């Protein structure tokens, strides 16, 4: 809730606030399933929107779409409002834009294969190091030939082209094995079967369309509809990494702002780091560390702080920890590790508190005005002003088609790129091969005719060189041969009649 020019998150003995100018120092929302992370996420998203800051969040379960609808009063809500002593609480809807990589529950989100790049694309395709090296070669050859890689059919055509001409490129680019080419093509089929072809193409996403406010100066909440996407964890996590990298590379430096330009919430954040190669982990850590200077805040939502690498965790200044369960020694270690990330409060034992927290209750530590972590507070998180639960498909479709961006993104554009160029080259090459075959065949016929003509002329010349006696003998022999042939035929026919 936006109050007193701050984000009011929760209340213990005192109110707990997040300073807007410290919001781009990133944050963490952690806790076991069912402890209230989703409600906390909604409260934060609503507050940023009301503050005029656009928001992005991934809706894995489909229950964040209700940010588009005002909440309704109930006895339970009245009790919560009374507990927080909120005098001016009101139910509100917030400006929402729905997005979906598959174009089903929101506007299509697309990027080009070239923009994704070989490293992230190799992660989506689950390629090993050798196959990733081949993918780098394929991208380099495409660049050198000036071929655009926009969608998966472009990439497929390029992979097949490089495979067919591997010997030609080996000396300049390195060894290109048919086994690696085959593995890449097989994994591309798997990605296509999972709907990956919808993500690659044009028009590609313009992030400026996410960084907007409505007519009342509320920041748009961009919701990525992710229930289907989440079934492919590799594509889900790589999309989020790509998005973060693109923002980092394209946004200008802003320095310290009074409030962020935009805030991103990455749900199920542990997926970003699972099985990621070191080069990718280093890139994530670099982006998280430096993107705050672009005015962007990043908030990770996961079960335990230990789900994140230490280098990333050290960049998260604002922390909200919901309950963790400790039924095993391994779980106990996670609780202790989570407790150690806070500046301790002498009023309670942080380790014990983490296991005792009720649903909707959390340990909260925010950066103060000077960027110092506050002493951890045990507090209840405010209720959201929007509706609990989800929305029906009718309302979702109304919002999607009513968006000013609908005409921009709804129809896919397929311009000339690698697929068309390579297909045209193959057509020209095949026409040349066919014309050469035809030329060779005609040449053979011509040569055969010339040979027969020479033989005929030779016979003519030979005939002209015969004496009259030889010609008469030759003519007689021919006549005798004809008569013998006729007699044989008459004999055969006579036998058949009898």
C-alpha positions as CSV (number, residue, x, y, z in Angstrom):
1,X,0.0,0.0,0.0
2,X,1.4,3.4,-1.0
3,X,1.2,5.6,2.1
4,X,3.2,8.7,3.2
5,X,5.2,8.5,-0.1
6,X,6.5,5.1,1.0
7,X,5.5,1.5,0.4
8,X,3.8,0.3,3.5
9,X,4.4,-3.5,3.6
10,X,3.4,-4.6,7.1
11,X,2.9,-3.9,10.7
12,X,4.3,-5.2,14.0
13,X,4.6,-2.7,16.8
14,X,5.4,-0.2,14.2
15,X,4.7,0.1,10.5
16,X,7.3,-1.4,8.2
17,X,8.1,0.6,5.0
18,X,10.1,0.2,1.8
19,X,11.8,3.5,0.8
20,X,11.1,4.2,-2.9
21,X,14.6,5.3,-3.6
22,X,16.0,2.1,-2.2
23,X,13.6,-0.1,-4.2
24,X,16.1,-0.6,-7.0
25,X,18.5,-2.2,-4.6
26,X,16.6,-5.4,-5.3
27,X,14.9,-7.8,-2.9
28,X,13.9,-11.3,-1.9
29,X,10.5,-12.7,-1.0
30,X,11.0,-16.2,0.4
31,X,9.0,-18.8,2.2
32,X,7.5,-22.3,2.0
33,X,4.5,-23.0,-0.2
34,X,1.2,-21.6,1.3
35,X,2.9,-19.1,3.7
36,X,1.7,-16.0,1.9
37,X,4.3,-15.1,-0.7
38,X,1.7,-14.5,-3.4
39,X,-0.2,-12.0,-1.2
40,X,3.1,-10.2,-0.4
41,X,3.9,-10.1,-4.1
42,X,0.5,-8.5,-4.9
43,X,0.8,-5.9,-2.2
44,X,4.2,-4.9,-3.5
45,X,3.1,-4.8,-7.1
46,X,0.0,-2.7,-6.2
47,X,2.1,-0.3,-4.3
48,X,4.7,0.2,-7.1
49,X,1.8,0.7,-9.6
50,X,0.1,3.3,-7.4
51,X,3.5,5.0,-7.1
52,X,3.7,5.3,-10.9
53,X,6.3,2.5,-11.3
54,X,5.6,-0.1,-14.0
55,X,5.9,-3.7,-12.9
56,X,6.6,-7.1,-14.5
57,X,5.7,-10.4,-12.9
58,X,5.3,-13.9,-14.0
59,X,1.9,-15.5,-13.1
60,X,2.7,-19.2,-12.6
61,X,-0.5,-20.3,-11.1
62,X,-2.9,-17.8,-12.7
63,X,-3.9,-16.1,-9.5
64,X,-2.2,-12.8,-10.1
65,X,-4.5,-11.8,-12.9
66,X,-7.0,-10.6,-10.3
67,X,-4.8,-7.4,-9.9
68,X,-7.1,-6.2,-12.7
69,X,-10.2,-6.3,-10.5
70,X,-11.0,-4.5,-7.3
71,X,-11.3,-6.5,-4.2
72,X,-14.5,-7.2,-2.3
73,X,-15.4,-6.6,1.3
74,X,-15.7,-9.5,3.7
75,X,-15.7,-10.2,7.4
76,X,-12.1,-11.5,7.2
77,X,-11.0,-8.4,5.3
78,X,-12.6,-6.2,7.9
79,X,-10.7,-8.0,10.7
80,X,-7.4,-7.5,8.8
81,X,-8.1,-3.8,8.1
82,X,-8.9,-3.3,11.8
83,X,-5.7,-5.1,12.9
84,X,-3.6,-2.7,10.8
85,X,-5.6,0.3,11.9
86,X,-6.1,1.5,8.3
87,X,-8.4,4.4,8.2
88,X,-8.5,5.0,4.4
89,X,-8.4,1.5,3.0
90,X,-10.2,1.1,-0.3
91,X,-10.6,-1.7,-2.8
92,X,-8.9,-0.9,-6.1
93,X,-8.2,-2.4,-9.5
94,X,-4.9,-1.7,-11.3
95,X,-3.9,-1.2,-14.9
96,X,-2.9,-4.6,-16.2
97,X,-1.4,-5.9,-19.5
98,X,-1.4,-9.6,-20.1
99,X,1.4,-11.3,-22.0
100,X,1.9,-14.9,-23.0
101,X,4.8,-16.6,-24.9
102,X,2.1,-18.8,-26.6
103,X,-0.3,-16.0,-27.3
104,X,-3.1,-17.8,-25.4
105,X,-3.6,-15.9,-22.1
106,X,-2.1,-12.6,-23.2
107,X,-0.4,-10.6,-26.0
108,X,2.3,-12.7,-27.7
109,X,5.8,-12.2,-26.5
110,X,8.3,-12.7,-29.2
111,X,12.0,-12.2,-29.8
112,X,14.3,-13.2,-32.6
113,X,16.8,-16.1,-32.5
114,X,19.6,-13.6,-33.1
115,X,18.5,-11.5,-30.1
116,X,18.3,-14.6,-27.9
117,X,21.9,-15.5,-28.8
118,X,23.7,-18.8,-28.9
119,X,24.4,-19.0,-25.1
120,X,20.8,-18.7,-23.9
121,X,19.5,-20.6,-26.9
122,X,21.8,-23.5,-26.1
123,X,20.4,-23.6,-22.6
124,X,16.9,-23.8,-23.9
125,X,17.9,-26.7,-26.2
126,X,19.8,-28.4,-23.3
127,X,23.0,-28.6,-25.4
128,X,26.3,-29.8,-24.0
129,X,29.5,-27.8,-24.3
130,X,30.5,-29.3,-27.7
131,X,27.1,-28.7,-29.1
132,X,27.1,-25.2,-27.7
133,X,30.4,-24.6,-29.5
134,X,28.8,-25.7,-32.8
135,X,25.8,-23.3,-32.1
136,X,28.3,-20.5,-31.8
137,X,29.8,-21.4,-35.1
138,X,26.4,-21.5,-36.7
139,X,25.6,-18.0,-35.5
140,X,29.0,-16.7,-36.6
141,X,28.5,-18.1,-40.1
142,X,25.1,-16.6,-40.3
143,X,26.6,-13.2,-39.3
144,X,29.4,-13.5,-41.9
145,X,26.9,-14.3,-44.6
146,X,24.5,-11.6,-43.6
147,X,21.7,-14.0,-42.8
148,X,18.9,-13.0,-40.4
149,X,18.0,-15.6,-37.8
150,X,14.4,-14.5,-36.8
151,X,12.5,-17.7,-36.1
152,X,13.1,-21.4,-35.6
153,X,12.7,-22.2,-39.3
154,X,15.5,-19.8,-39.9
155,X,17.6,-21.6,-37.3
156,X,16.7,-25.0,-38.7
157,X,17.6,-24.0,-42.2
158,X,20.9,-22.5,-41.0
159,X,21.8,-25.6,-39.0
160,X,21.1,-27.9,-42.0
161,X,23.0,-25.6,-44.3
162,X,26.1,-25.6,-42.0
163,X,25.8,-29.4,-41.7
164,X,25.6,-29.9,-45.5
165,X,28.7,-27.7,-46.0
166,X,30.7,-28.7,-43.0
167,X,33.9,-29.5,-44.9
168,X,33.9,-26.1,-46.5
169,X,33.7,-24.3,-43.1
170,X,35.9,-26.5,-41.0
171,X,39.2,-24.8,-41.8
172,X,37.8,-21.3,-41.0
173,X,35.6,-22.0,-38.1
174,X,36.6,-25.3,-36.6
175,X,35.4,-28.9,-36.7
176,X,31.6,-29.3,-37.3
177,X,30.6,-32.9,-36.6
178,X,27.5,-34.4,-38.1
179,X,26.6,-35.9,-34.6
180,X,26.4,-32.4,-33.1
181,X,24.4,-31.1,-36.0
182,X,22.0,-34.1,-35.5
183,X,21.7,-33.5,-31.8
184,X,20.9,-29.8,-32.3
185,X,18.2,-30.6,-34.8
186,X,16.7,-33.3,-32.5
187,X,16.5,-30.9,-29.6
188,X,14.9,-28.3,-31.8
189,X,12.1,-30.7,-32.6
190,X,11.6,-31.2,-28.9
191,X,11.4,-27.4,-28.4
192,X,8.9,-27.0,-31.3
193,X,6.8,-29.8,-29.8
194,X,6.6,-27.8,-26.5
195,X,5.5,-24.7,-28.4
196,X,8.8,-22.9,-28.5
197,X,8.3,-21.7,-32.1
198,X,5.7,-19.2,-30.8
199,X,8.4,-17.3,-28.9
200,X,10.7,-16.7,-31.9
201,X,9.7,-14.3,-34.5
202,X,8.5,-10.7,-35.1
203,X,7.3,-8.2,-34.1
204,X,9.7,-8.6,-31.2
205,X,8.9,-7.2,-27.8
206,X,9.7,-3.6,-27.3
207,X,10.4,-3.2,-23.6
208,X,9.4,0.5,-23.8
209,X,5.8,-0.9,-24.1
210,X,6.2,-2.3,-20.6
211,X,7.5,0.9,-19.0
212,X,4.3,2.9,-19.2
213,X,1.7,4.5,-16.9
214,X,-2.0,4.9,-17.5
215,X,-4.1,8.1,-17.6
216,X,-4.1,8.3,-13.8
217,X,-0.3,7.9,-13.7
218,X,-0.5,4.4,-12.3
219,X,2.3,2.1,-13.5
220,X,1.1,-0.8,-15.7
221,X,1.4,-4.2,-14.2
222,X,2.7,-6.5,-17.0
223,X,1.6,-10.1,-16.1
224,X,3.3,-12.9,-18.0
225,X,0.7,-15.7,-18.1
226,X,2.9,-18.7,-17.3
227,X,1.0,-21.9,-16.3
228,X,1.8,-23.5,-19.6
229,X,5.3,-21.9,-19.9
230,X,6.1,-23.2,-16.4
231,X,5.7,-26.8,-17.6
232,X,9.0,-26.1,-19.5
233,X,11.3,-24.9,-16.7
234,X,14.2,-24.4,-19.1
235,X,12.3,-22.1,-21.4
236,X,10.7,-20.3,-18.5
237,X,14.0,-19.5,-16.7
238,X,15.8,-18.7,-20.0
239,X,13.1,-16.2,-21.0
240,X,13.5,-14.4,-17.7
241,X,17.3,-14.3,-18.1
242,X,17.0,-13.0,-21.6
243,X,14.6,-10.3,-20.5
244,X,16.9,-9.2,-17.7
245,X,19.9,-9.2,-20.1
246,X,18.1,-7.2,-22.8
247,X,17.1,-4.5,-20.2
248,X,20.6,-4.2,-19.0
249,X,22.1,-3.9,-22.5
250,X,19.5,-1.4,-23.8
251,X,18.5,0.9,-20.9
252,X,20.5,4.0,-20.3
253,X,22.4,4.8,-17.1
254,X,20.2,6.6,-14.6
255,X,22.1,6.8,-11.4
256,X,20.2,7.1,-8.1
257,X,16.6,7.9,-8.7
258,X,13.8,8.9,-6.3
259,X,11.9,5.8,-7.4
260,X,12.7,2.9,-9.9
261,X,11.8,3.2,-13.6
262,X,10.5,-0.4,-13.4
263,X,10.4,-3.4,-11.0
264,X,10.6,-7.0,-11.9
265,X,9.4,-10.0,-9.8
266,X,10.9,-13.4,-10.8
267,X,8.7,-16.1,-9.3
268,X,10.3,-19.6,-8.8
269,X,13.6,-17.9,-9.0
270,X,15.6,-21.0,-8.2
271,X,15.0,-22.2,-11.8
272,X,17.2,-19.4,-13.1
273,X,20.2,-21.0,-11.5
274,X,19.6,-24.7,-11.7
275,X,22.1,-26.5,-14.0
276,X,23.3,-23.1,-15.4
277,X,26.9,-23.1,-16.6
278,X,29.4,-20.9,-14.8
279,X,29.5,-18.4,-17.7
280,X,25.8,-17.9,-17.4
281,X,25.9,-17.6,-13.6
282,X,28.6,-15.0,-13.9
283,X,26.4,-13.1,-16.4
284,X,23.4,-13.2,-14.1
285,X,25.4,-11.9,-11.1
286,X,26.9,-9.1,-13.2
287,X,23.4,-8.0,-14.5
288,X,21.8,-8.1,-11.0
289,X,24.8,-6.1,-9.6
290,X,24.8,-3.4,-12.3
291,X,21.2,-3.1,-13.5
292,X,20.2,-1.0,-10.5
293,X,22.1,1.9,-12.0
294,X,19.6,1.7,-14.9
295,X,16.8,2.4,-12.5
296,X,15.5,-1.2,-12.4
297,X,14.7,-3.2,-9.3
298,X,14.7,-7.0,-9.3
299,X,12.9,-9.1,-6.7
300,X,13.3,-12.8,-6.5
301,X,10.5,-15.1,-5.2
302,X,11.6,-18.5,-4.0
303,X,11.3,-20.9,-1.0
304,X,14.6,-20.4,0.7
305,X,17.4,-17.8,0.3
306,X,19.8,-20.8,-0.2
307,X,18.1,-21.3,-3.6
308,X,20.1,-18.4,-4.9
309,X,23.9,-18.1,-5.4
310,X,25.7,-16.2,-2.7
311,X,26.9,-13.6,-5.2
312,X,23.3,-12.8,-6.2
313,X,22.0,-13.0,-2.7
314,X,24.5,-10.4,-1.5
315,X,22.9,-7.9,-3.9
316,X,19.4,-8.2,-2.4
317,X,19.0,-5.4,0.2
318,X,15.3,-5.7,0.8
319,X,14.1,-9.0,2.3
320,X,10.8,-10.5,3.3
321,X,11.0,-14.0,4.8
322,X,7.8,-16.0,5.3
323,X,7.7,-19.3,7.3
324,X,10.0,-22.2,6.6
325,X,9.5,-25.7,7.8
326,X,12.3,-27.6,9.5
327,X,11.4,-31.3,9.7
328,X,14.8,-32.6,8.7
329,X,18.5,-31.6,9.5
330,X,18.8,-30.3,5.9
331,X,15.8,-28.1,6.3
332,X,17.1,-26.9,9.7
333,X,20.3,-25.8,8.0
334,X,18.3,-23.7,5.5
335,X,16.4,-22.0,8.3
336,X,19.6,-21.1,10.1
337,X,21.1,-19.8,6.8
338,X,18.0,-17.7,6.2
339,X,18.1,-16.3,9.7
340,X,21.8,-15.3,9.3
341,X,20.9,-13.0,6.4
342,X,19.1,-10.6,8.7
343,X,20.3,-7.9,11.1
344,X,19.2,-9.5,14.3
345,X,16.5,-8.1,16.6
346,X,17.1,-8.6,20.3
347,X,13.3,-9.0,20.9
348,X,13.1,-12.5,19.4
349,X,15.1,-15.4,18.2
350,X,15.2,-15.2,14.4
351,X,15.8,-18.9,13.8
352,X,12.8,-19.9,16.0
353,X,10.6,-17.1,14.5
354,X,11.1,-18.4,10.9
355,X,9.5,-21.7,11.8
356,X,6.7,-20.2,13.9
357,X,5.4,-17.6,11.5
358,X,1.7,-17.7,10.7
359,X,0.4,-17.5,7.1
360,X,0.7,-13.8,6.0
361,X,3.3,-13.1,8.7
362,X,6.9,-12.5,7.8
363,X,10.3,-11.3,9.0
364,X,11.0,-8.1,7.2
365,X,14.2,-6.0,6.8
366,X,14.3,-3.1,4.4
367,X,17.1,-0.6,3.5
368,X,16.7,2.7,5.3
369,X,17.2,6.1,3.6
370,X,21.0,5.7,3.9
371,X,21.0,2.3,2.4
372,X,21.6,0.4,5.6
373,X,19.6,-2.8,6.4
374,X,17.1,-2.2,9.2
375,X,16.8,-4.5,12.2
376,X,14.5,-7.4,11.2
377,X,10.9,-7.0,12.3
378,X,8.3,-9.7,12.8
379,X,5.2,-8.3,11.1
380,X,1.9,-9.2,9.3
381,X,1.8,-8.2,5.7
382,X,-1.0,-5.9,4.6
383,X,-4.0,-7.3,2.6
384,X,-4.1,-6.5,-1.1
385,X,-6.6,-4.0,-2.4
386,X,-7.3,-6.0,-5.5
387,X,-9.4,-9.2,-5.7
388,X,-8.2,-12.5,-4.3
389,X,-8.0,-15.5,-6.7
390,X,-8.2,-15.4,-10.5
391,X,-10.5,-13.9,-13.2
392,X,-12.6,-15.5,-15.9
393,X,-11.5,-15.8,-19.5
394,X,-14.1,-13.3,-20.7
395,X,-12.6,-10.5,-18.7
396,X,-9.1,-11.5,-19.6
397,X,-9.9,-11.4,-23.3
398,X,-11.6,-8.0,-22.9
399,X,-8.4,-6.6,-21.3
400,X,-6.2,-8.2,-24.0
401,X,-8.2,-7.0,-27.0
402,X,-8.8,-3.6,-25.3
403,X,-5.1,-3.0,-25.0
404,X,-3.6,-0.2,-27.2
405,X,-0.8,-2.7,-28.0
406,X,-3.2,-5.4,-29.4
407,X,-2.8,-4.3,-33.0
408,X,0.9,-4.1,-32.7
409,X,1.6,-7.6,-31.4
410,X,-1.4,-9.8,-32.3
411,X,-0.3,-10.6,-35.8
412,X,3.0,-12.3,-36.6
413,X,5.2,-10.8,-39.3
414,X,7.4,-13.1,-41.4
415,X,9.9,-11.1,-43.5
416,X,12.7,-12.4,-45.7
417,X,15.4,-14.1,-43.6
418,X,17.8,-17.0,-43.5
419,X,15.1,-19.6,-44.4
420,X,14.0,-17.8,-47.5
421,X,17.5,-16.9,-48.6
422,X,18.8,-20.5,-48.2
423,X,15.7,-21.9,-49.9
424,X,16.3,-19.5,-52.8
425,X,20.0,-20.5,-53.0
426,X,19.0,-24.2,-53.0
427,X,16.4,-23.5,-55.8
428,X,19.0,-21.7,-57.9
429,X,21.5,-24.4,-57.3
430,X,19.0,-27.2,-58.2
431,X,18.0,-25.3,-61.4
432,X,21.7,-25.1,-62.3
433,X,22.1,-28.8,-61.6
434,X,19.0,-29.6,-63.7
435,X,20.2,-27.4,-66.5
436,X,23.6,-29.0,-66.4
437,X,22.0,-32.5,-66.6
438,X,19.9,-31.4,-69.5
439,X,23.0,-29.8,-71.3
440,X,25.0,-33.0,-70.7
441,X,22.1,-35.2,-72.1
442,X,21.8,-33.0,-75.1
443,X,25.5,-33.1,-75.6
444,X,25.4,-36.9,-75.5
445,X,22.6,-37.0,-78.1
446,X,24.4,-34.6,-80.3
447,X,27.6,-36.6,-80.1
448,X,25.7,-39.8,-80.9
449,X,24.2,-38.2,-84.0
450,X,27.5,-36.9,-85.0
451,X,29.0,-40.4,-84.6
452,X,26.2,-41.9,-86.7
453,X,26.6,-39.2,-89.3
454,X,30.3,-39.9,-89.5
455,X,29.6,-43.6,-89.9
456,X,27.1,-42.9,-92.6
457,X,29.4,-40.6,-94.4
458,X,32.2,-43.2,-94.1
459,X,29.9,-45.9,-95.6
460,X,29.0,-43.5,-98.5
461,X,32.7,-42.9,-99.1
462,X,33.4,-46.6,-99.0
463,X,30.5,-47.3,-101.5
464,X,31.8,-44.6,-103.9
465,X,35.2,-46.3,-103.9
466,X,33.8,-49.7,-105.1
467,X,34.4,-51.0,-108.7
468,X,31.3,-51.7,-110.9
469,X,31.9,-55.4,-110.3
470,X,32.0,-55.0,-106.5
471,X,28.8,-52.9,-106.6
472,X,27.0,-55.5,-108.7
473,X,28.2,-58.3,-106.4
474,X,27.1,-56.3,-103.3
475,X,23.7,-55.5,-104.9
476,X,23.3,-59.2,-105.8
477,X,24.1,-60.3,-102.3
478,X,21.6,-57.8,-101.0
479,X,19.0,-59.1,-103.4
480,X,19.7,-62.7,-102.5
481,X,19.5,-61.8,-98.8
482,X,16.1,-60.2,-99.4
483,X,14.8,-63.2,-101.3
484,X,16.0,-65.7,-98.7
485,X,14.3,-63.5,-96.0
486,X,11.0,-63.5,-98.0
487,X,11.1,-67.3,-98.5
488,X,11.7,-67.8,-94.8
489,X,8.7,-65.6,-94.0
490,X,6.4,-67.4,-96.5
491,X,7.5,-70.7,-95.1
492,X,6.7,-69.7,-91.6
493,X,3.3,-68.2,-92.5
494,X,2.5,-71.4,-94.5
495,X,3.3,-73.6,-91.5
496,X,1.1,-71.4,-89.3
497,X,-1.9,-71.7,-91.7
498,X,-1.7,-75.6,-91.7
